[in-house]
Amino acid sequence: MFGDVIDDVVVVPHGPIRPDTDTVSSIRRSAGGSAANTAAWLGTLGAEVDFVGVVGLDDLERHRALLAVAGVTPHLTGDPELPTGSIVVIVDGEQRTMLTETGANAAMTPDAVGDELLDAAAIVHFTGYSLFGTPDDAAVRSLIARARERGVQVSVDPGSAGFIADFGADRFLAAVTGVDLIFPSLDEGRILSGLTTPEEVVARLAEHFAVVALTLGTDGVLVVQRGRATVRVDAIETEIADPTGAGDAFAAGFLAEWVRHDDAAAAARAGVLAGARAVATIGGRPPA
């Protein structure tokens, strides 16, 4: 697994935000980053996970330790000039507003995922954040090709509807040609497919990917595995403290089950369980 590592500042206002004055809020700082979150959830679920990423040099040992505590083997590089990426997450019920600085993640290249890691892998997972802002897609395409040469599956979480729109849906789909599994939200799926209803979205994306798991928030997940009927998996009712990282936890739960049984419907149910745990806590990582 490779990709973004972030320091999150999660803000939960206790009422409507009042311009030009104070709004009482709960503010928590936690480690984040979509790819790193997924790695941490996978490690907590008992999977063997190697994670490759870049942080600011001053934060290198801290982030190594945080991943290791979650059961992840970290392969982090410290950038001497760029700071660790940061996001301010403003939570409003089930919705979030995210203010993002990419930071040292801009120095991350898929070429850092060495052949020795690929040789030991069952799946390589990454997020759209490893594509957004890059001048070309060659390194991601090369990694997908190297994985496929070894019979290693590849999965992707598109990550951000806004960044996909900026990057270009057609360009994104071309860059991830050869990926086996995709985990888009409904907004991301709509942009990638150009269609509207969940059923239309998964059908169109299934033309590109062997497995599509379309997350629908409190409406659950719509999942299709090539050669099988589309299945809807209901969400689990739970009190939502913070939706940050729910999609990352879902991907982790899905992948952990998928590696064991190669059954997309069962994997989606495992993903929903992990996602329910994620929304019940503030921050995108599993509780320590």
N, C-alpha and C positions, 0 to 999 in steps of 0.2 A: 504494500500500500504506500502511496506517496501523495504529497500535496500540501495543502495549506495548514499552517499553524498560526493561531491567533490568540491575542489576549483580549477577552471580552469584558466590557463594562455593561452589565445588564441593569437597566433602569425600569422599575415598575412604579409609575406614579400612583399616588393614593387617591387621585381624583383627576378631573380634566386639567391639562397643562395650561397654566396661566401665562400668557406672554408678558415679558418685561418685568416679571416678579418671580417669587419663589413658589414652587409646588412641592409639597412634602412627598417623598418618594423612598422606596427601598432601593438601594444601590449595592450591587454585588460585583466583585471582580473575580473572574474565573478564566481558566485556560479554555480555548475554543479552537475554531477552525473546522470546517466541515469534514475534511479528510481525517484530521487528527481526532476529532470527536468519534467518528466511525471506528477508527482503530482502537480507541479507549473502550468503547462499548463492546467491540469484539473481544478484546482482551478480558474484560470483566465477565463475558459470557463463556470464557474458557477456551477460546480459539487461540492458536499460535499466530501471532501477528508481528511482522516487521514493518516499521514505518520510516519512510525517508522524507525529510523536509529541511527547511532552512528557517532559522530564527536570528534575531540580533545576537551578536557575540556575548553581550552581557547577560543574556537570558538563557544561554545554551544549557548550562547544568540544571537550571530550574525546570526547563521543559523536558529534558531527558528524564529527570526524576519523576515528574508528573506522569509521563507516559509509562515508565517502568512500574510505578505503583499500580497502574491499571492493567498490568500484565502484558505490556507491549515492549518489544525489543526496539529501542529507538536508534535510528541512524540519522542523526541531526548534524547539520553544519551550522556554524556560527558566522554570520556575515559581519565583518568589522565596520561597515559603514551604514548599512540599512538597519533601522530598528525592527523589532518584531512587529508583525502585522497587528492591527488593532481594529476593533469594531465596538461602537457604542450601540447597544440594542435597547430600543425603547418599546416596552411591552404594553399593549392595549388589549387585554382579554386574549383572544385567540390570534390576534394580529400583532405584527412587529414592524418597526421601522429601524433600518440598520444603516449606520453611518460608518463607512469602511475606509481604512487605509491599508493597502496591500503590504507595504513595508518589505521585509526581507523575503516574503514569498515570491516577489518578482525575480529573485535570484535562483529560484528552484527550477531545475530542468529534469525532465524524465530520464535523461541520459544518466542521472545519478543512480538509477535503479540498475544495479549491476547484474550481469548474467548469473552470478552465483546465487543471488536472491531469487531470480526468476526460476532457476533450476529447482529450487526448493518449494516453489509456490504452487498452490492449487488455483488461486484467483489473484489477479491484480486489480485493485480498486482505485479509482481516482475520481475527482470532481471537476466540474466545469471551470472552477477557479484556476486550474492548471493550464487552461487554454486562454481565458480572458486576459487581454492586455498583452499577449505575446505577438511578436511580429509575424511569426509563421507557425504552422502546425507540425513541422517536420519531426520534432523530437517526440511528440505524442504519437504520431503515426509510426515512427520507428519502434517505440516501445510496444505498441499493439502488435506490430509485425513480429518482434522478437518473442513476445509471449505466445503468439499463435504458432510459431515455429516449434515451440516446446510443448504444445498441447495445453497451455495454460489459459484458462478462461479470463476474460476481462470484463469488468463492470464499471459503470459510470453513473454518478449522480450529477445531473446538470447543474444544480446548485443555486441558480439565480435567474428568475425570469427577466429581470431588468438587464442583467449582463448578457443574457442570450440575445435579447433584442438589440443591444449595442453591437454584439459580436456578429450576429447574423445567423438565422436558423439553418439555412442551407450550408453555410460554412461550417457550423458546428457538426451537423450530421455527416458532412464529408470528412471532417477531421477524426471522427470516432468510428469510421467505417471499420468493421471487423470486431467491434465490441459485441459481447454476447448478451449482457444484461444491462438494463437501464432503469433508474428509479426516479422518474420525474414527478414533481407536484402537478396538479391540474393546470396551474398557470403556465408552468414550464412546458407541459405537454401541448397545451394549446398553441403556444408560440412555435414549437418544433413541428407540429403537424399542420398548422393552419386551420384546424377544425375546432369545434366547440364542445360537444357533449363528451363525457368520459368514454362512452362506447366508441364513438368515432375516433377519438384520440388514440386509444390503445390499438384499435384496428390498423390505423395508419402507421403507428410506430412499430407494430409487429411486422411490417414489411421490411424494416431495417434491423430489428433485434430479435434474437431467439426468445428472450424473456422480457416482458414489459410489466413493471409493477407501478401503477399510477396511484399515488397517494392523494386522498381526497379529504384530509383533515378528519373531522368528526363523522364524515360519511364513509370512512373506512378506506379500503384499497380495492382497486380493480386490477386483476392480474391475468395475463395471458402467457402461456407457454406454447411455443410452436408445436402444432400437432394436437393440441388439447383445447377444450372449450374454455372460454373466458369465465373467470370465477370472481365473485365479489366477497371480500372478507370484511366483516363489520368491525368498526372501531370498538374499543373498550371504554366504557364510560368511566371517567375519572376526573377529579378536580384538577383544573389546569392552573398551575402556578406560573409556568413560563413555557411557551412552545418552542423556544430555542433548542435546536439539536434533535427535535423529534424525528425529522427525516433521516438524520445521521444514525440515530438509534435504530430506526426501522431498517435501514440498509444493513446495519450490523446483524440484527436478529435474523434478517432474511438470509444473508450470506452464510452465517454460522450453520443454519439449518440446511441450506442448499448444498453446501459442501458434503454434508452427511448423507442426504437422501435424494438430491436431484429432483425435488418435487416443489414446483413453484407455489402451489396453493398452501402446502404445509409451511413453506418458507415464509409466505406472506403472513400466516397466522403467528409465526414466531416473531416476525418483524413488528406486528401490531402490539404484541406483548411488550417488546422492548420500547416501542414508541410511547406506550402508556406510562411506563416507568419514567421516561424522559420528561414528559410534560408535567409530571408531579413534582419536579424539583427545579430550582432556579439554576440556569446555566446549561451548557450543551454537553457536559461530560457526566458520566455516572457518579453518584456520590462516592466519596473516598471510603 
